[in-house]
Amino acid sequence: MVPVVIRNSEDSPCEKDENRGSVEFQIVSLTNKIRRLTSHLQLHKKNYLSHRGLRKILGKRQRLLSYLSKKNRICYKELINRLDIRESKIR
């Protein structure tokens, strides 16, 4: 079973009214895609096209996280903790 992250309506400084173009929403949706692809690749180890797609999605999420950390550090930390992902070592 793949854990799916659902945005909750807490009052926080970085929450917006489900703006699909916002950086936070894009990071959440990319994280959900990454988790689905990871579980798929555990079953199908030789699916190299999915491997490539996963690497592309990881790079895109990394760029968005880097942008968010420069733009709004508080929201970045909050999002990292809520999604349970590691902080980037490369800045």
Backbone as a chain_set.jsonl record, in Angstrom:
{"seq": "MVPVVIRNSEDSPCEKDENRGSVEFQIVSLTNKIRRLTSHLQLHKKNYLSHRGLRKILGKRQRLLSYLSKKNRICYKELINRLDIRESKIR", "coords": {"N": [[0.838, -1.179, 0.0], [0.575, 2.175, -0.848], [1.491, 5.103, 0.79], [-0.503, 7.951, 0.754], [-0.244, 11.376, 0.51], [-2.249, 13.838, 1.785], [-3.375, 17.098, 1.505], [-4.007, 19.046, 4.292], [-6.254, 21.364, 5.876], [-4.846, 23.341, 7.548], [-4.057, 26.269, 9.441], [-1.463, 27.897, 8.363], [1.543, 29.731, 7.604], [2.351, 29.218, 4.961], [0.31, 27.981, 3.617], [-2.091, 27.917, 1.039], [-5.152, 28.523, -0.783], [-5.57, 25.782, -2.047], [-3.977, 26.098, -4.464], [-3.109, 25.073, -7.464], [-0.918, 25.737, -8.948], [0.973, 26.54, -7.213], [4.149, 26.336, -5.568], [4.318, 24.672, -3.35], [2.123, 22.925, -3.652], [2.865, 21.638, -6.024], [5.191, 20.312, -5.188], [4.123, 18.532, -3.313], [2.47, 16.965, -4.982], [4.397, 15.881, -6.717], [5.864, 14.391, -4.872], [3.977, 12.451, -4.186], [3.804, 11.131, -6.666], [6.415, 10.148, -6.824], [6.467, 8.341, -4.699], [4.572, 6.467, -5.593], [5.822, 5.531, -7.948], [8.143, 4.448, -6.839], [7.175, 2.273, -5.362], [6.208, 0.797, -7.508], [8.576, 0.228, -8.868], [9.812, -1.458, -7.093], [8.55, -3.836, -7.511], [8.919, -4.257, -10.266], [11.827, -4.488, -11.279], [13.428, -4.23, -13.548], [12.414, -2.29, -15.164], [13.379, 0.087, -16.947], [12.625, 2.456, -18.181], [10.745, 3.54, -16.452], [12.452, 3.96, -14.354], [14.045, 6.0, -15.364], [12.116, 7.985, -15.616], [11.516, 8.34, -12.918], [13.928, 9.413, -11.982], [13.905, 11.854, -13.358], [11.654, 13.095, -12.226], [12.504, 13.252, -9.584], [14.617, 15.068, -9.843], [13.24, 17.347, -10.682], [11.617, 17.836, -8.446], [13.635, 18.358, -6.617], [14.734, 20.736, -7.617], [12.52, 22.44, -7.267], [12.276, 22.347, -4.474], [14.671, 23.549, -3.749], [14.274, 26.124, -4.753], [12.093, 26.898, -3.137], [13.286, 26.855, -0.614], [14.99, 29.016, -0.785], [13.19, 31.07, -1.189], [11.171, 30.997, 0.854], [11.94, 30.12, 3.823], [10.753, 29.158, 6.204], [8.348, 27.966, 5.391], [9.441, 26.012, 3.77], [10.821, 24.34, 5.635], [8.624, 23.47, 7.116], [7.161, 22.066, 5.182], [8.967, 20.033, 4.477], [9.069, 18.591, 6.877], [6.377, 17.796, 7.094], [5.987, 16.186, 4.836], [7.789, 14.241, 5.311], [10.423, 13.971, 4.221], [13.916, 14.053, 3.379], [16.185, 16.762, 4.046], [17.846, 18.683, 1.586], [21.258, 18.143, 0.745], [22.788, 19.485, -1.003], [23.114, 22.78, -2.02]], "CA": [[0.0, 0.0, 0.0], [1.354, 3.399, -0.983], [0.907, 6.185, 1.573], [-0.834, 9.117, -0.051], [-0.247, 12.592, 1.305], [-3.378, 14.701, 1.481], [-3.212, 18.411, 2.129], [-5.04, 19.386, 5.254], [-6.509, 22.805, 5.884], [-4.347, 23.984, 8.749], [-3.686, 27.666, 9.239], [-0.023, 28.068, 8.422], [1.922, 30.846, 6.733], [2.603, 28.868, 3.561], [-0.856, 27.335, 3.023], [-2.944, 28.742, 0.197], [-6.407, 27.843, -1.09], [-5.331, 24.738, -3.049], [-3.508, 26.692, -5.708], [-2.382, 23.988, -8.125], [0.309, 26.254, -9.524], [1.918, 26.924, -6.167], [5.315, 25.461, -5.425], [4.017, 23.675, -2.324], [1.239, 21.915, -4.231], [3.641, 20.865, -6.991], [6.092, 19.424, -4.448], [3.299, 17.464, -2.74], [2.042, 16.042, -6.039], [5.58, 15.144, -7.178], [6.192, 13.414, -3.834], [3.041, 11.339, -4.35], [4.229, 10.379, -7.856], [7.659, 9.454, -6.489], [6.131, 7.187, -3.851], [3.918, 5.454, -6.429], [6.831, 4.941, -8.832], [9.059, 3.649, -6.03], [6.541, 0.982, -5.081], [6.149, 0.083, -8.782], [9.91, -0.26, -9.214], [10.165, -2.569, -6.211], [8.021, -5.044, -8.15], [9.442, -4.371, -11.627], [13.182, -3.954, -11.132], [14.089, -3.996, -14.835], [11.676, -1.293, -15.925], [14.335, 1.182, -17.001], [11.945, 3.695, -18.551], [10.192, 4.094, -15.215], [13.615, 4.423, -13.592], [14.418, 7.302, -15.918], [11.061, 8.918, -15.224], [11.68, 8.624, -11.491], [15.063, 10.336, -11.833], [13.478, 13.168, -13.833], [10.749, 13.664, -11.225], [13.319, 13.595, -8.419], [15.339, 16.297, -10.158], [12.294, 18.459, -10.7], [11.255, 18.132, -7.057], [14.806, 18.945, -5.969], [14.814, 22.135, -8.039], [11.444, 23.18, -6.614], [12.618, 22.478, -3.055], [15.741, 24.536, -3.664], [13.633, 27.425, -4.95], [11.283, 27.203, -1.961], [14.157, 27.134, 0.528], [15.507, 30.376, -0.947], [12.084, 32.018, -1.165], [10.455, 31.003, 2.127], [12.611, 29.082, 4.605], [9.83, 28.593, 7.191], [7.443, 27.074, 4.661], [10.27, 24.889, 3.324], [11.025, 23.437, 6.775], [7.324, 22.898, 7.453], [6.809, 21.106, 4.136], [9.887, 18.9, 4.616], [8.63, 17.797, 8.024], [5.059, 17.221, 6.842], [6.095, 15.134, 3.828], [8.745, 13.261, 5.828], [11.527, 13.785, 3.287], [15.164, 14.609, 3.898], [16.615, 18.055, 3.548], [18.883, 18.565, 0.574], [22.623, 18.427, 1.167], [23.337, 20.384, -2.014], [22.36, 24.044, -2.058]], "C": [[0.881, 1.24, 0.0], [0.707, 4.485, -0.128], [0.698, 7.418, 0.708], [-0.93, 10.322, 0.867], [-1.4, 13.468, 0.85], [-3.169, 16.02, 2.206], [-4.359, 18.649, 3.089], [-5.152, 20.897, 5.337], [-6.115, 23.414, 7.222], [-4.029, 25.431, 8.422], [-2.195, 27.8, 9.436], [0.373, 29.154, 7.433], [2.103, 30.477, 5.272], [1.413, 28.191, 2.892], [-1.643, 28.342, 2.196], [-4.186, 27.924, -0.121], [-6.229, 26.887, -2.264], [-5.012, 25.324, -4.423], [-2.62, 25.668, -6.399], [-1.083, 24.455, -8.763], [1.354, 26.597, -8.483], [3.029, 25.884, -6.043], [5.01, 24.342, -4.436], [3.152, 22.553, -2.89], [1.998, 21.034, -5.218], [4.575, 19.889, -6.293], [5.317, 18.26, -3.853], [2.89, 16.472, -3.821], [3.222, 15.25, -6.597], [5.992, 14.088, -6.16], [5.264, 12.213, -3.921], [3.41, 10.486, -5.563], [5.479, 9.56, -7.561], [7.367, 8.219, -5.655], [5.447, 6.087, -4.648], [4.925, 4.759, -7.333], [7.805, 4.059, -8.063], [8.456, 2.291, -5.718], [6.423, 0.149, -6.362], [7.507, -0.536, -9.112], [10.394, -1.357, -8.27], [9.661, -3.884, -6.789], [8.677, -5.307, -9.504], [10.828, -3.742, -11.683], [13.843, -3.603, -12.461], [13.344, -3.002, -15.719], [12.496, -0.005, -15.965], [13.695, 2.501, -17.417], [11.305, 4.35, -17.33], [11.298, 4.619, -14.317], [14.023, 5.818, -14.052], [13.385, 8.359, -15.54], [11.16, 9.311, -13.764], [12.82, 9.606, -11.271], [14.703, 11.747, -12.29], [12.576, 13.853, -12.808], [11.519, 14.07, -9.977], [14.085, 14.897, -8.647], [14.437, 17.515, -10.151], [11.886, 18.849, -9.286], [12.415, 18.796, -6.332], [14.962, 20.417, -6.346], [13.736, 22.985, -7.374], [11.721, 23.375, -5.127], [13.716, 23.512, -2.853], [15.179, 25.952, -3.812], [12.849, 27.836, -3.71], [12.153, 27.534, -0.76], [14.757, 28.534, 0.432], [14.407, 31.417, -0.761], [11.459, 32.134, 0.222], [10.97, 29.851, 2.978], [11.662, 28.402, 5.596], [8.897, 27.587, 6.527], [8.188, 25.834, 4.181], [10.444, 23.87, 4.446], [9.728, 22.726, 7.143], [6.932, 21.802, 6.456], [7.682, 19.859, 4.212], [9.436, 17.986, 5.756], [7.307, 17.104, 7.746], [5.124, 16.071, 5.841], [7.049, 14.021, 4.241], [9.798, 12.918, 4.77], [12.751, 14.484, 3.852], [15.458, 15.964, 3.292], [17.778, 17.848, 2.586], [20.249, 18.904, 1.15], [23.279, 19.419, 0.223], [22.482, 21.641, -2.049], [22.647, 24.751, -3.336]], "O": [[1.833, 1.328, 0.776], [-0.48, 4.77, -0.283], [1.611, 7.869, 0.016], [-1.621, 10.285, 1.885], [-1.513, 13.799, -0.33], [-2.825, 16.041, 3.388], [-5.528, 18.476, 2.744], [-4.249, 21.621, 4.918], [-6.961, 23.942, 7.943], [-3.765, 25.777, 7.271], [-1.717, 27.814, 10.57], [-0.388, 29.462, 6.516], [2.016, 31.353, 4.413], [1.491, 27.855, 1.711], [-1.833, 29.485, 2.611], [-4.261, 26.75, 0.239], [-6.699, 27.17, -3.366], [-5.706, 25.063, -5.406], [-1.496, 25.425, -5.96], [-0.229, 23.63, -9.085], [2.494, 26.91, -8.825], [2.851, 24.713, -6.376], [5.397, 23.195, -4.655], [3.411, 21.376, -2.641], [1.798, 19.819, -5.246], [4.738, 18.757, -6.749], [5.791, 17.124, -3.878], [2.956, 15.262, -3.603], [3.072, 14.071, -6.92], [6.425, 13.0, -6.542], [5.705, 11.077, -3.749], [3.34, 9.258, -5.503], [5.594, 8.415, -7.997], [7.958, 7.163, -5.88], [5.702, 4.905, -4.417], [4.893, 3.536, -7.473], [8.247, 3.031, -8.577], [9.14, 1.271, -5.799], [6.528, -1.076, -6.308], [7.585, -1.674, -9.575], [11.301, -2.112, -8.621], [10.275, -4.93, -6.58], [8.958, -6.455, -9.846], [10.977, -2.59, -12.091], [14.736, -2.757, -12.494], [13.633, -2.899, -16.911], [12.328, 0.878, -15.124], [14.184, 3.565, -17.036], [11.323, 5.574, -17.195], [11.112, 5.604, -13.602], [14.307, 6.698, -13.24], [13.734, 9.485, -15.189], [10.922, 10.463, -13.404], [12.699, 10.529, -10.465], [15.139, 12.726, -11.685], [12.717, 15.048, -12.552], [11.231, 15.104, -9.374], [14.187, 15.728, -7.745], [14.82, 18.583, -9.674], [11.813, 20.032, -8.956], [12.206, 19.698, -5.521], [15.285, 21.248, -5.497], [13.997, 24.116, -6.963], [11.438, 24.439, -4.577], [13.685, 24.268, -1.882], [15.568, 26.863, -3.08], [12.926, 28.986, -3.277], [11.799, 28.405, 0.035], [15.006, 29.172, 1.456], [14.652, 32.506, -0.243], [11.24, 33.241, 0.714], [10.482, 28.727, 2.862], [11.757, 27.193, 5.806], [8.684, 26.49, 7.043], [7.636, 24.734, 4.183], [10.24, 22.674, 4.237], [9.728, 21.532, 7.445], [6.434, 20.745, 6.845], [7.188, 18.746, 4.031], [9.423, 16.763, 5.616], [7.128, 15.945, 8.12], [4.397, 15.087, 5.981], [7.109, 12.976, 3.592], [10.036, 11.751, 4.462], [12.646, 15.382, 4.687], [15.039, 16.274, 2.177], [18.591, 16.94, 2.763], [20.385, 19.835, 1.943], [24.22, 20.115, 0.604], [21.255, 21.56, -2.103], [22.116, 25.836, -3.574]]}, "num_chains": 1, "name": "protein.A"}
